[in-house]
Amino acid sequence: MSTSSGTPETWIASFCSLLGHEYFAEVSEEFIEDDFNLTGLQSQVQLYKEALEMILDVDPEDDDDDEDEEEDEENETGEERMRHAGERRDHSRMPSDLSMIEGSAEMLYGLIHQRFICSRVGIQQMSEKYELSHFGVCPRTYCNLARTLPIGLSDIPGEDTVKLFCPSCLDVYVPPNSRFQTVDGAFFGRTFGALFLLMFPEYDLTKNGVEALTTITPNGQGGLQSINGVFVRNMAPGLGRGKIFEPKIYGFRVSERAKSGPRMQWLRGKPDNITELDETRRFHAAKRRSGTGSDVDEDGDIDQELDGSESRSEHRRRTPGSGRGSQQSLDPGSEAAASMTSDKQHWNHQSGNAMTIDAKGVDSEL
């Protein structure tokens, strides 16, 4: 093949331009030529050497060997020529068919591609394709056309095809076009999706179309901008209240206990206040408020009230004078208790309440 400029097209460029290979990035030859990046792949791919030569557009070494053999034949005797001719015939019967080498080359390039897109250069190429929506959008309605990422459900070739991961609803989907269903998911792997979101937290997942090219900028208000390195607005924006379908019949919501009712809606739930997920910040804030630190039990779990609501409720339940000293001052045998008893009897007599108080200050019904 050759490009419009007349220069021959490389095998890598030709492979990525095939129909159904739009998700692939073009791996640089420098990355492939580094032996460290190919560690462990020789045992996974048949005809590894021939496949690597095809990917790098390297001429087979057999051509040079044939030229040397032709020069040596001039000085050989008849018996040696017959013996070498038999060896060449045996060599021609080895499994070196072009179609087999092509299949091995595709397998080898896919496994190299899985490692390349997790490198700095490779993930930058994938980010450019992501910005242009080359990977498509999420088919879920409440995700509002959020852009997706190609991932695999396994790192082992031959187990599953490529899937699309939606950062908005944190779920995976089958590509809408059937031409992508022949691409092995191991060529993208399980690491790429999560690593991409950590490398590019500034992408605004709540926007789509032309607005999707914009990035998130801090608003300068000093509020909580991110949780564990992820912006708050990018934490599953397609989930939570109002983003879950509720089936209704004539306007009445179908109960979860009904036979046709919704099930497992909690899987798409999200706290109304997303800052509740920042447990580390809440823990340190409670620790600073208490000033006593935290208690760690035998299992290593931290026994600490993060919100301090229990301590505040106990403080509200306590009233001034409810301590031990006040109980001693209201001893049934004291003068204060006797005066309170007489005052309450007088009030009950005026109000007509059918309650009397005995000598110990305990209410009893007449």
Phi, psi and omega in degrees: 000156178216151179277179181294335180280354178097348178282143181294141180277138181286163179295323182294314179295322178293321180294317182288341180271357179292156179293125182097355180253025182292339180284342187283146170260152180278110180288133180288149180293330177297323178292321182287324183287347176281115183297333180296325181287347182252016183297128176087355183275340182295329180277350182261344186239129174284152182052049186299314183295315180295322179294320179293322177295324178291321180296319182271005180057042178263134178294141179301148180286349182294333181294317178294323179294324179294322179295320179293324180291325179294324178289327181283336182294335182293334183257009182264156175275178182295318181295319180294323178296319179295321180293316179293327178294321176294322178295322179292325178293321177294323179293326181289341180271006177287155183286077180242031180295145184297324181293324178292320178294322178297318177295321177293324179294320178294320178294316181294318179294323179296319178290325174292323180297324178300323179279327184292319184287352174263359175272172183295316181289318182292318181289336175289321175298318180293329178293324177294321176291327178293320179297327180270008177059039177289341181265000178088185182236165182287134179284351181286135186294316185286352175277349172057052175059042176290141181288146184249171179231139177282132179219171173239148178274356178207151176266000181261127181296146175088000183268323182202161180271174182292144178236166179250125180259128181258117177290346182281318180249359177058040180229167182244150183221158176281135178304140184292332181266137184290342182291340178274351183280001174258358180273131182288134180291338179293343179288350177241328173078175183269348186274330192300315185300308181291323180294324180297317180293329177284328180283330183233070180285350185278350178294137180268106183283349182276353182249162180213172180068222180293325180292343182292341180283347179282160181240165180278134175238143179299141182275355176073014181270357179077009180277186180285114183266323185215157176233117181056038177084003181245132179297146185299318183289347178264004180272089179051063180294344180270007180242169176105190183298132180084356180245018179236131182289134178242111180292139181226150176236114184054039177087352180261131181290134181283131182291152177291339181276351179287159181297323179259015183284165180291149180232149171056038178290342180293343178294334178254017179278160179205141180299143176298321175258103187292341180291350176293341179282345179275075185291329180295315180294320179294323180295313181292326177294318178293327179292322178291324180291318183285320180075003181252358181082199182230155178257134179249127183277188184293330181278357182089003179280148182269122177262094183210132175283119185282327184259345179068018182291327182293318180293324179291322179293323177294326179292324178290326181289333179281132179250154177302131181090010180266011181278190183289326180295323180290327178294324178291325180290337180257039175299137181305332181272359182277166180289327180296321179292322179294320180293321178295326179293318181292322178295320180290326176295320179295319179293321178294326180290323180286323183275352180076021180283131182276052179228139177235162180240128181281188185291334181270003177083021181256131180289137175219145181272138178291000000 
